[in-house]
Amino acid sequence: MSPSPDQGQAYPGRWWHTLDDGRVQCDLCPRDCRLHEGQRGLCFVRQRVGDAMVLTTYGRSSGFCIDPIEKKPLNHFHPGSSVFSFGTAGCNLACKFCQNWDISKSREMDRLMDAASPERIAEVAAESGCKSVAFTYNDPVIFAEYAIDVAQACHAHGLYTVAVTAGYIHAEPRHEFYAHMDAANVDLKGFTEAFYFQQTGAHLAPVLETLEYLKHETDCWFEITTLLIPGLNDSSEELEAMSRWIAEHLGPDVPLHFTAFHPDYKMTDVAPTPPATLTRAREIALAQGLHHVYTGNVHDRAGGTTFCPGCQAPLIERDWYEVLRCELDERGRCPHCGTAIAGRFSRFTRGFGRRRVPLRVATA
């Protein structure tokens, strides 16, 4: 049994060590935050207390909601199913364009968060008819201890687990974290070191390492999302280089989502992404050999449809987050030519739809 959440009580953290100068270094992500007594890392939720690292948000959430799995976005992971979604607070990146900044950058969340144990989350998700539980809204890497405990409880209830993450994590915790995840959507913010450093305060290489790790060393299904920001990461040259890298290092069957930016947080002076940019990006990625390329945050029937890479028949048609039609069986095969579609599939009867259902979850 994992511990029950207790408002005001921190949970012992993992992945840290003490330096010769007496500081405590967090070894969870490549930031390697080095802390004196009472200091918090850049993520704000991992803190030094005494001679140890603690996680200050264990058992507490910024909110619970039932979503369509397509909203994560995952188009090849049990299409049309519902997913129980929650996050906590904080983030280990500093994206100027953050679309969830009110959660990821909040410093007041301790007074607002609902409390729920891992067991209770799994129980409510199962009772709600969800097929999976997603760690989302902010990056689950920074609350890895809580996410892993929830994942174990979910698996005991026959639920899948999903991580929506930027993939910014060190090798040792990465191994354990993804051992408990059935699927992931990894944000590939851009494809230049300059963009990562200037716009997110992080680095590109660790994210690419995570993607290669997922592909070659795990059974975790994963898809990639890139938010296209006009003038910053949407050049044809960068999109060609990124798509070519994905095809060569991860293979042509990894789904890639290009999503539209809207002005927010510290980028209110940048215009929204034109639909034509998403269409161009999709065409570039397809030309580089990727089989499944999608557009998001826009109404685009072609950009939301899963086509058979063998005969090009439309197999799963979507509008925004709603599955309109699915011809795949639980084996994920094209009924027209027999080609196996990469992903994790189950029998499709009727899609959950595009609705979002907020919930309150209290530990019994």
Phi, psi and omega in degrees: 000133177276158184292149176284146178293146181222108182307129177093352180253129179275156182252137181303126180272163178243175175062065175205163174209163181266132180275165180299331181274005177095347177287157175256127180257129175280128183252019182284314183229168185295358177288333178049050181300132182246117196241139167272172181309128176086346182285151176249154175287177180301329180294340177079345186255350177253123192227147172275125175231113186069231180253030183217168176259137177233155174257117188275352184245015179300130176080007182232144186229154174278356179148157180238145184203148171260125183237163165288143181300333180295343181282348186290329347269137172228114182260347183241024180234095180049065183306141177084356182277165177261149182229133177279118189246141172200161175216183177241243178214161177089169179195149179262006169249165181234054184294125179290342185254016187308128181270351177236037189297333181294337176262309188290334182251007183293145173242008182242013189291334184302330182273350187251343190282142172281148179258138177200134177283160175305317181298319181293320177300314179298318180299312182293320179298317179293316179297332182277357179082014180284148177271337184211167175237131182248135171265109193208188183074316165225170191284123181292346177305319186284343172242045186303320181300315179293315181299318180295318178296318177296318180300318179296318178295321179295316180298326178294337178261008179077021180260149173275163178234145186227131175251126173254111197211160173271356176071022184263091189206148178285165187298314184296306177294330178302317181300313182287321182300308185284346174296340182254004182252134177270335180207159178210146165245121184255125176282114170261098193296330181185189181227030172227147177296325180299316179297312181301313184291316185282327187256341181236349183069021182231194182230152184285318190305315181299328179290317177297323177297319177298317180297317179292324177298313180300319182290314192259346185232006179223169172257009181290123175288137179217152175230162186240141175234136173234119175280119183270120182250119184308126176081356184245317181219023187245016179290151179299323181296316180292320180293323176295315181296317179295314181295322179294319179297316179299314181298319184281323186262334184244339180102160186284348185268356177288119180294140180236128180249125171257121184243156185273134175279144167234146183301129183196165175052248182261011180234050178281351181264002179260135183290154175299158179288124177293143177306327180297329178294319178295319178297316178298315180299317179297318179296320179297313182295320177296321179294335178275002173104001178286141186272330188229100182235129187236158172247147184223162184067019177216159171274111183209096186300315180294319181288349178254359185267139173269119179257147176291126178290348179273305184246358178069015177290141175288122186253322176230115179257134183228152169231111185061244181258008186258129175276118182271327182201139178221122181260354182287147170267183184294344176275350178074038182251146177290126180288348183270319184231355177084002180296134177280128178267130181295137177149192176234114188236154174222173183299130180261125176246304180207136183287154178294334182094189185260004186290158177237126186243099178292147180226155167251131182233119178241142178293126182291000000 
